[in-house]
Amino acid sequence: MPPVRMRGDGRKAKDPKKTLGRLLKYLLKYKFTLLVVIACIFTTALVQSRSSTALGNLVDDYILPMVASGSTDFAPIWSFLIKLACIFVVGMLASFLQSFLMVGVTQGIQKTVRDDMFRKMQTLPIRYFDTNTAGNIMSRYTSDIDTLRQMISQSIPQAFSAVVTLIVIFITMLSESWILTIVTMITVMAVVFSTKFLAGRSAKYFIGQQKSLGAVNGYIEEMITGQKVVKVFNHEEIAKEEFDKLNTELQQNAYSAGKFTNMMGPINNNLGYIQYAILAIVGGILCVLSTEELPLLSLGSLMAFMTLSRNFNMPINQISQQMNAIVMALAGAERIFDLMDQEPEVDDGYVTLVNAKIDENGNVTECAERTGHWAWKHYHKADDTTTFVELKGDIVMENVDFGYVPEKTVLHDVTLYAHPGQKIAFVGATGAGKTTITNLINRFYDIADGKIRYDGININKIKKPDLRRSLGVVLQETNLFTGTVMDNIRYGKLDASDEDCIQAAKLANAHDFITRLPNGYDTQLTANGSQLSQGQRQLIAIARAAVADPPVMILDEATSSIDTRTEALVQKGMDALMQGRTTFVIAHRLSTVMNSDCIMVLDHGRIIERGSHDDLIAQKGTYYQLYTGAFELE
């Protein structure tokens, strides 16, 4: 059996700088838009700086001269205020344009990341999905992507805007008073130190928070899909206890992460108040000591500088507050890139499946139109020639060893021969290796040792999509997709006509119950066909395999969920479906395999008996005991 799936993500955190660098590659696809955004940020910063110095200009250049001269002419002040209002309008428009453009950038990057994730997911081997829960994978598409959205749309623009604002205000502060600027820098160092200290403490907890969130999502997904089993076995309390453990771990990581980041605001605000008081004292002294010969600081400049100092602290507070979202987003991005960095399914095959035409002499040639015949197109690099081998469905396994993990072999020296048109059955206890053999035939997993040949060709040489196109599979666990019944049958062959799908349903004896559905073949199925019985879902899965019309069929407990009466109907359809095809059947009901050409009895990954039903009964071995009820398959 495949290894047990893990709920968590045990990988170590990667380099945040490298993660951020990979994110920047997505941002650089919007270079022109980002240049406009940067221009808007600079414009906003300049307007903010101008608004701070405007108060000083108003006092020094307009109000104090009017008071000194006793003038009542307010025209200069009104002119100044109108110009200032125009500047504010420009800043408002720049801020609006920045936000508007970032919405498009954010949504575009989200779409691209999801597309890249989904494309990569389609290339991953089955092993990855056996070792990761669906909920854990889904959390990367939802919560991790959402943290990325917040960082791109809010955190990065605000942090960059804060940096630009700091630079602009710093230059403006220098122009007002270099002495007060030095005092400001000394107090700012305390703010920077506290921010760096607290952000460093919280980073590891944000990574743990995202991993814990994935574990919680994975467990919830398991409980939703397995709710009937939970209730049948009265496991509600145990399920709640297990969830409490996972949820408590998430709470602890989230608390630890938030504890440090939430300290930043109050600490930095109080340091800002202390800075404001110090500047007021020093600035007041400078104003008192100022003379015409030594103009240290004017009253208007002091008022402007005090406003600038508050505006200087605001960007620092913004950066410290955004550290929370940035660290969380980087933790989510690591999980996203972890999926993207998984090794894809290896496919070194070069033999392809083509439509073929066979003449009266048995010569096989490739053709564009469908003739009902397929062939393997085999290019021989050594002599630069191409040969065609008719697809007949001859499958041979020679001395095959396999283990889902290298240190634990589950199949030992398996050898079998399935000639075209033969029905090969596998019986044995759960875990004996029956399904594993079929997983190797369609190369969901690759063997550790031995050979598997398909029509005389090593299956490692056959391209996986072409190999799997030649194999029809009906799994024990039925999966139906959101769509109509017709869509689900056509899933086996996307270019099949409605008539082809109906004929396949008739072959599987599914036609009668489908026509009794509210909208017949146009009935919408949702939630894995939950409105259908298990047996009806299995019948649709069998019809889906039938419409593909492959030369080789793999039936993994295909009738396990069907009652005895329905099974008799399905068996007729299955017999018609298997006619002329090489078929591998896995079954616990021995009645379904009695007519097989060869029955393989497996035990702990070894074939211990083989032969026809009559031969095995005559041997009076394990199969005989199974058939007569001396002991059960399980």
Residue, then its C-alpha position, 0 to 999 in steps of 0.5 A: m500500500p502507498p505510504v500514509r499521508m502526512r498532514g504537516d509540512g516537515r521541510k525547513a524554511k528556505d532562504p526568505k531572500k531567495t523566496l522574495g527574489r522569485l516573487l519579484k520575477y512575477l512582479l517584473k512581468y508588470k514593469f511598465t505598470l510598476l514604473v507608473v506606480i513608483a512615479c505615483i508613490f514619489t508624487t504622493a511622498l513629495v506632496q506629503s512632504r510639502s504639506s508638512t513644510a507648508l505650515g512653516n511657510l504659512v507662519d514665517d512668510y505670511i502670518l508673522p509678516m502680517v502681524a508685524s505690519g498690521s496688514t489685513d490683506f488676506a489675498p496672499i494667504w488665499s493664493f498660497l492656500i489655493k496653490l496648496a490645495c492644487i498640490f493636494v489634489v495631485g497627491m490624491l489623484a496619484s494615490f488613487l491611480q497607485s491603488f487602481l493599478m495595483v489591483g490589476v497587478t495583484q490579481g494578475i500575479q495571483k492568476t499566474v501563480r495559481d496557473d503555475m501551481f496547477r500546471k505543476m501539479q498536473t506533472l507530479p507523480i501519484r506518490y506526491f498525492d499519496t503523501n500529502t492530504a488534499g486539504n494541505i495542498m488546497s491551503r496553498y491555493t487558498s490561504d497561502i495565495d491570499t497572504l501573497r495577495q495582501m503582501i503584493s497589494q498592500s504590504i509591498p506598496q506601503a513599505f516602498s511608499a514608506v521608504v520613499t517618504l522617509i527619504v523625501i522627508f529626511i532631505t526636507m528635515l535637513s533643509e529645515s534644521w540639521i541639528l534637529t535632524i541629528v536628534t531625530m536620527i538618534t531616537v529613530m535608531a531605537v525604533v529601528f532596533s525594536t522593529k528588527f528585534l521583534a520581527g526577527r522573533s516572530a518570523k519563525y512563528f509565522i512559518g509555523q503558523q502557515k504549516s499548522l494552517g495546512a495541517v488543520n485544513g487537511y484534517i478538516e478535509e478528511m473529516i468532511t469526506g469521512q463524516k459518515v465513517v466518523k458517525v458510524f464508529n462514534h468517533e466524534e469525541i476522538a475527532k474533536e480531540e485530534f482537531d483540538k490538538l492541531n488547532t491548539e498548535l495553530q493557535q500557539n504559533a499564531y499567538s507567538a507570531g502576533k505577540f511580537t508583531n503587535m508589540m511593535g505599534p505601541i512601542n514605536n508610538n511611545l518612542g515617537y512621543i518621547q522623540y516629539a518631546i525631545l524635539a520640542i525642547v531642543g527646538g524651543i532652545l534653538c528658537v530662543l537662541s536664534t539671532e539675526e546673526l545666527p538664525l538657528l531656527s525660526l518659529g515656523s521652521l520649528m512648527a514644520f519640523m515637528t510635523l515632519s518628525r511625526n510624518f517621519n515616524m509614520p512610515i517607520n510604523q507602517i514598515s513595522q506593521q507590514m512586517n507581519a504581513i510580509v513575513m506571513a506572505l513569505a512563509g506562504a510563498e515558501r509553501i507555494f514554491d515547495l509545491m512548484d519545486q517538487e520533482p515532476e513525474v519522470d517520462d523518458g519514453y519516446v515510443t508513441l501511440v498512433n492510428a494504424k492501418i494494416d494491409e492483407n500481408g500484416n504490414v503496419t503503417e501510420c495513418a491520420e484517420r481512425t481505423g480501429h487499429w493502433a500501433w506503437k511508433h518506435y524510433h530507433k536512434a542507433d540506425d535512424t529508423t522507425t518501426f511500427v508494432e501493432l497494439k495487441g495488448d500483450i503484457v509481460m512482467e519478468n522478475v519484478d521487485f517494487g517498494y513504495v519506499p526503497e527500504k521496504t519491498v512490497l512485490h517480490d520477483v513477480t512474473l506473469y504473462a497476459h496474452p492478447g484477449q486474455k483475462i487475468a485475475f488477481v486474488g488475495a488478502t488486502g495488502a497482498g499487492k494486487t493493486t500495486i501490480t496494476n499501478l506498475i502497469n500504467r506506471f503510476y510508480d516505476i519498478a525497482d528491478g525486473k522488466i515490464r514489456y507491452d507488445g514486446i516493448n519495455i514500458n519505460k520506453i513508452k511515453k506515459p500519456d500514450l501508455r495510459r491512453s491504451l489502458g482503460v481503468v475502473l478504480q475501486e474508489t469512483n470519482l465523478f466530476t462536476g458536470t452532466v452524466m454525459d460529461n462524466i462518461r465522455y471523460g474517458k474520450l473527450d471527442a466521443s459523440d453522444e451516441d458513443c456515450i449512450q452505447a457505452a452506458k448501455l454496455a455497462n447496463a447504466h442506460d436504464f437508471i440514467t434515463r430515469l434521472p430528472n434530466g437523463y444524461d443532462t442531469q447535473l452531478t455535484a460533490n462526486g455524484s453524491q445524489l447517486s448510489q454507490g452502485q450507480r456511480q460505479l456503473i457510470a465509471i464503467a461506462r466511462a472506461a467503455v467509451a474509451d475503447p482501449p485494448v487493455m482493461i484494468l478493473d480494480e474491484a469494479t463491482s465491489s460496491i454493486d449489489t448482487r442483482t446489479e452485479a449480474l447485470v453489470q457482469k454481462g456488460m463487463d463480459a462484453l466490454m472485456q471481449g477481445r481485450t486483455t483484462f486484469v481483474i482484481a476482485h474479492r468475490l471469486s464468482t467474478v473471476m471464475n471464468s478468467d484464463c488465469i488466476m493469480v493468488l498473491d500473498h505478501g507481494r508474491i504469486i503463490e499460485r496460478g492457473s485456471h479456476d479448475d486447475l487451482i481447485a484441483q490443486k487444493g491449495t490456498y485458492y481452494q481454501l478461499y473458494t470453499g470458505a476454509f478462510e477468508l480473503e481478509 
